[in-house]
């Protein structure tokens, strides 16, 4: 039996939030439709943050009000604080992705909070989602390195993950926000986090800033992780992290997985077509290589 890997498409949120082109709501909805047609079943489409700080996500409520409610498709909303969680719940998100932070430098820039403060906040507000029956996951940002503070201790990441698990996180993701991870570090951090969270599922979120994302995904797969974030076209980046370029491209990840014998349920050809459409909609090339090289065999 082929091992099933779940790809969480983050292009409509993390992909678009830092792009120089601000897409109209209708174009974003077409993007979402195309991803669904390609076979995507789980995607991050909204960010309930201050629209003055992240203008690209100002229409998140409108997006959630208009997304097609198709069987098996789940929409994730991102939140950084209690107000964001409440907005995500009111908007009808199927899941909430709450961001904790592993280091103080980035925490102050991104959400004006320390690692401990984000952990305490998650412990306090996770109950809001639990009361509504909505799954809430915790993503630990800068889990592999902070652009301001440098190296992040593995023990710190494991401690935060353990606290999130104890508070009822349905899933815990390690975010390589600035793309500094390497496969050996991925292996070590996942081992420490697994020991801290028990049976809580893990997810990984890699940026390809230093061209190591695919290698890091390979390491995560070998460590037993079966859920991977990726963005169509490889677009994205964090507005609050210097030189943090795009997410790992969905189509490049799919090619590697399919060649490796993994099952994703996503049509690579349609994802490539969506990536080409997205480049035209944005008015610039996207980093992904598959649209340029094509799949193999042709």
N, C-alpha and C positions, 0 to 999 in steps of 0.2 A: 504494500500500500504506500502511495506517495504521501509524504508528509505535507500537511496543509499549513501554509503560512498566510497570515492575515496582513494585508497591506492597508494601513490607515492613510487615506489621502488627505494631506493638509494644505494642498495648493490654494483652495479658496480662502483660507485664513492665513496661515503662516507664510504661504507663498505670496499672497497679494499685499500683505500688510506693509511691506517695505519697498514695493516696486514704485519706480518713479511715475508710472502711469496709473491714474485712478480710474478704474473701470466703473461704468454705470451699473446700477443694480441689475438691469435686464441682461447685461453681458455676463455678469457673475452667475446669474441663474442659468444662462445657457451653458456656461462652463460646468456647473453642477450637473445639468442634464446630460452633457456629453460624458462626464465621468461615470454617471449611473449607467449609461448605455454601454460603456466599456466594461462594466461588471463590478464597479466599486460599490461596496455595501456599507462602508463605514468611513465617514469623512468629517473633518473639522471645517466648519463653514462660517463661524461667527466668533467675534471677540467682544466681550462685554466690558470694555475699558473706556477710558476717557476719550471721546472722539476728537478732542482738540490735540491730544498727544498722538493718536493713531487715526488720522483722517480716513484712511482706506477702509476702516472698519465701522465708520459712522452709520452705515445702513444695516447693521447686523440684525436689528429688530425686523426690518422690512424683508431681509433675506429669509429669516426664519418663518415669517408669515406667508411666504410665497413658495418655499421649497416643495417639490412634489413629494407627497407622502406615499411612497411605494413600499410594497411588502419587502421586509428584510433590510431596508436602507435606514441607517441610523446617522443622525446629525449631532455633532459635538459642538458645544459652545465653550470657549475659554473664559476663565475668570481669574482675577487676581485678588479679589477682596469680597466682603460680604455683599456689597451692593451688586457686584458683578454676578455672584451666584444667584441672587434673587432675580436679577434681570434675565439670566439664562433660564431659570425655572419658569418665569412668567412668559418667556418667548416660546416655550414648548420644546426646548432641547431634549433630545433623547438621552444625552449624557453630558456631564460637565467635566471639563479638564481644568483642574485648579493648579496653579503654578506655585510651587515652593522654590526656594533658592538655596543653593549650597554654599554661597559665599557672600560676604557682606558688601564688597565693592560693587558687584553687579546688582545686588539686591537693592541698594540705595538708588541706583540709576534707573532700574526697571520698575520697581514697585514701592520704593521708599520704605523698605523693611529689611531687617536682618534675617538670617536663616531661622533663628529661634522664633522670631515674631511670625514668620510665615507658617511655621509648624504649629504654633499655638493657635493661629487663626484657622488653619485647616481643622484642627481638633475641635474648634468651637463651632464652625459653620458647616462641617460635613453633615451634621444632624439635619440641617435644612433640606438637603437633597434626600437624605434617608427618609425623612418624614413624607416627602412627596413620591417616594418610590423611584427616584431617578438616580442611576449609578453616578458616582463621582470618583474620578481618578485623580491621582497626584502626579504631576510632572516635576521632577527636580531639575531646575535649570542650572546651567554651568556645572554640571555634575562631573565634568572632566577637566575643567579649567576656567578661571575667571579672567576677563580681559584687564581687570584693574588690580586684582590681588594675586594673580598667577596660579600656582598649583593649588588644588583643592584636595585635602586629605581624604583617602578612601573611607576612613572610619567616620568622618563627618557625613558623607553621603549615606553610608549604611545606617547611621543613627537616625537621620531624617526619614529614610525609607521605612525604618521600623516604627517610627512615630506615626507616619501616614497609615501604615498597615493597621496599627492598633486603633486608629481613629475610624477605620472602616473604609479605607480606599479600596475600590473594586479592582484597581490596577495601578501599578507604579511604573512610571517611565523615567528613564535617565536621559536627560537632554544634553547633547554636545552643542551648546548654543553658539560657540565660536569655532567649532570644527578643529579641535586640537587633539582629539582622541587618537590612539593607536590600538591595533588589535590586542596587544598584550595587556594594555591598561583596561580595555573593555573586558577581557576575560577576568582580570583580578577584581574589578569593581562589581561585576555581575555576581561573582562568587560571594563577595562580602554582603551584597544586598540580599541575595537569596537566603543567606544564613540569618539575616535580620527580619525577613518578611514571611518566611514559611511558604505557604501555598498561594500567596497572592500573586496573580499573573504579572509578568514584567513586559514592558514595551521599551523600544529604543528609538531615539530621535537624533539622527546624525545630520550635521551640516557638512558640506563637501569643501569647506574653505581651503583645506590643505590636501585635498585629493585622496583622503583616506577613508571616505565613508563606506564604499563597497567592501573594503577589507574589514572595516569595523563591523559591518553587518554579517559578514562571514563568521567573524569571531563570536558574535552574539548568537547566531544560529547554532554554532557548535556548543555554546553554553546552554542551549535549551530554550532560548527565546523564540517565540513564534508570532510575535506581533511587531510590525515595523512601520514607522512613520516615513512617508516620502511625499514629494510634491511634483506633480506633473510639470515637466519642463526643467525641473531643478531650480525653480524660482524661489525667492524668499530671502530672509535675513532678518536680523533683529534690529529695530531702530535705535536701541539703546546700547548696542555692543559694537565698538569700532571694528571695521573690516570684517564683520560677520556676514559672509556671503551665503548663497543659496542652500536650500535643502538638497539632500540627495535626490536625483531625478527618479520619479516613479518608473518611467519606461526603462531606464538603465538597470534599476533594481529588478524589475520583472524579467528582463532578459537573462540576468544572472540566475535568478531563481528557477526560471523555466528550463534553462540549459542544465541546471543542476538537478532536475528531476522533482522539483517542488511544485505543489499545486497552489494556485492563488485564486482561481475563479475569475481572473481579469484577462481580457483580451488585449494582448500586447499591441496588435495592429491598430486597434481603436484608440489605445492610449497614445500611440505615436501620432495618429491623426489629430487627436485632441491637442497634443503638444504643438503641432504645426499651426493649428487654428489659434491657439493661445498666443503664439509669437506674433501672429498678425494682429490679434486684438490688442496686444500690449504695444505694438509698434517697434519691437526690438527682438533680436535673437534671444533664445533661451539657452542655458548651459548644457542641457541634455545632449548626449552623443548619439543615441539611437535614431532620432529623427534625421540626423545627418548620414549615419552609416547604414541604417536599415538593419532589420533582424537577419539572422543566419540560421538555417538556410533561407534564401531570399523568398 
